[in-house]
Amino acid sequence: MHALRYKVHGSIVEHIPVLAGSLAEQISLPPDGVMVDATIGHGGHSLLFGKILGPEAVLIGLDVDNNAIQRAKLRLKDLPCKVVLLNSNFSQIAGHLREQGFDKVDFILADLGLCTAQLADPQMGLSFQTNMPLDMRIDKRLKTTAADIINSADEKSLADLIYRFGQERASRRIARFIVQQRRSDPINTTGQLAAIIYRALKRPGQKTRPRIHPATRTFQALRIAVNSELENLKSLLIAAPALLKRGGRIAVISYHSLEDGLVKSDFKQNEKQGIYTVITKKPIVATKDEVTKNPRARSAKLRIAQRQ
C-alpha cells in the first residue's frame, strides 16, 4: 500500500487508501477490464488496480471535488490503461458510462469517506478542530451551505435533521441552543457551531473529555444533508446491477451505520432476487495494524457483491 502525500495550504497532508490490501485480495480484474472508481479521491485505490490493467483496459473515475480530480490526474498519468476522469456525482454513473460508450463494466468501487486533505481544507468547512467557514459542500456547484441550513431551518426541522442523519439523541437540545444563539448573531463558522454544541452537551461538573467530540454527530448530519449523501448512494446502488457484467463486482467502503445499512440492505435484497451473490457475509474491517498506521480506517466497513 502506498501512502499519498499532498501539500494543502502550506502543510503536508497524508492520504492512505483505506482497506486497500483487503480490496486487492477480493477483486481480480482482467487485463482488458473496465473499472469505475466512483469516488476517485486522490487516486489511491485506482492506482493499485490500474497498475495491473493493460493498455486495452479503461479506468473511469468520478468525483464531485474538482481538486481531487486534478490530484488524481497527476497520480494516475503513468498508468498503462486509459484513464477517464469526470467531475461528477456517482449518482449520474449510468449516464456517464453511456456517454463513454460502455454498457457494462467489470468493477465498481465506492469509498464513501472524506479524504484527509478535504478535512484540512478551510474552503470545505468540514472540520470542528479548526475554525473555518461553515460550508460543507464537497461539490462547490451546490447552492446550499451548512450555514444556510443552520441559520434558516426552524428548530424542529433542525432537530429532526440532526437526529436522522447524525443519530444524535440530544438533537432537540442542540437545535434549541443553535436557534437561541442565532437570534443575536448568525452562525457562520465551524468554530462557532462546535462551541454551541459543546455548551449544549456539557454536563455540570464534567471534567473528563468525552470519547468522541460532542460536535461529531451534528457535523456528520449537516454534511450528509448538504451533499445529499444518502440519496446519492441509493442512486448508485439502484444503478449498479444493470451496469455490471456477469461476474462483475461492486465494492463499497462505508464509515457510519446509515451508509452501511443501505449497502447491506441493497446487497441482501439483490441476492434474494438472484441478481447478486454477496461475497462479504460480514463486512471486512481494518486490522489493528492498519488502524495504527491509518486512524481513518477505524470505522471503515467494506462490503462486496458479485453480479450473477
C-alpha positions, 0 to 999 in steps of 0.5 A, a space after each residue: 500500500 502506498 501512502 499519498 502525500 499532498 501539500 494543502 495550504 502550506 502543510 503536508 497532508 497524508 492520504 492512505 487508501 483505506 482497506 486497500 490490501 483487503 480490496 486487492 485480495 477480493 477483486 481480480 480484474 482482467 487485463 482488458 477490464 473496465 473499472 469505475 472508481 466512483 469516488 476517485 479521491 486522490 487516486 489511491 485505490 485506482 492506482 493499485 488496480 490500474 497498475 495491473 490493467 493493460 493498455 486495452 483496459 479503461 479506468 473511469 473515475 468520478 468525483 464531485 471535488 474538482 481538486 481531487 480530480 486534478 490530484 488524481 490526474 497527476 497520480 494516475 498519468 503513468 498508468 498503462 490503461 486509459 484513464 477517464 476522469 469526470 467531475 461528477 456525482 456517482 449518482 449520474 454513473 449510468 449516464 456517464 458510462 453511456 456517454 463513454 460508450 460502455 454498457 457494462 463494466 467489470 468493477 465498481 468501487 465506492 469509498 464513501 469517506 472524506 479524504 484527509 486533505 478535504 478535512 484540512 481544507 478551510 474552503 470545505 468547512 468540514 472540520 470542528 478542530 479548526 475554525 473555518 467557514 461553515 460550508 460543507 459542500 464537497 461539490 462547490 456547484 451546490 447552492 446550499 451551505 451548512 450555514 444556510 441550513 443552520 441559520 434558516 431551518 426552524 428548530 424542529 426541522 433542525 432537530 429532526 435533521 440532526 437526529 436522522 442523519 447524525 443519530 444524535 439523541 440530544 438533537 432537540 437540545 442542540 437545535 434549541 441552543 443553535 436557534 437561541 444563539 442565532 437570534 443575536 448573531 448568525 452562525 457562520 463558522 465551524 468554530 462557532 457551531 462546535 462551541 454551541 454544541 459543546 455548551 449544549 452537551 456539557 454536563 455540570 461538573 464534567 471534567 473528563 473529555 468525552 470519547 468522541 467530540 460532542 460536535 461529531 454527530 451534528 457535523 456528520 448530519 449537516 454534511 450528509 444533508 448538504 451533499 445529499 449523501 444518502 440519496 446519492 448512494 441509493 442512486 448508485 446502488 439502484 444503478 449498479 446491477 444493470 451496469 455490471 457484467 456477469 461476474 462483475 463486482 461492486 465494492 463499497 467502503 462505508 464509515 457510519 451505520 446509515 451508509 452501511 445499512 443501505 449497502 447491506 440492505 441493497 446487497 441482501 435484497 439483490 441476492 434474494 432476487 438472484 441478481 447478486 451473490 454477496 461475497 462479504 457475509 460480514 463486512 471486512 474491517 481494518 486490522 489493528 495494524 492498519 488502524 495504527 498506521 491509518 486512524 481513518 480506517 477505524 470505522 471503515 466497513 467494506 462490503 462486496 457483491 458479485 453480479 450473477 
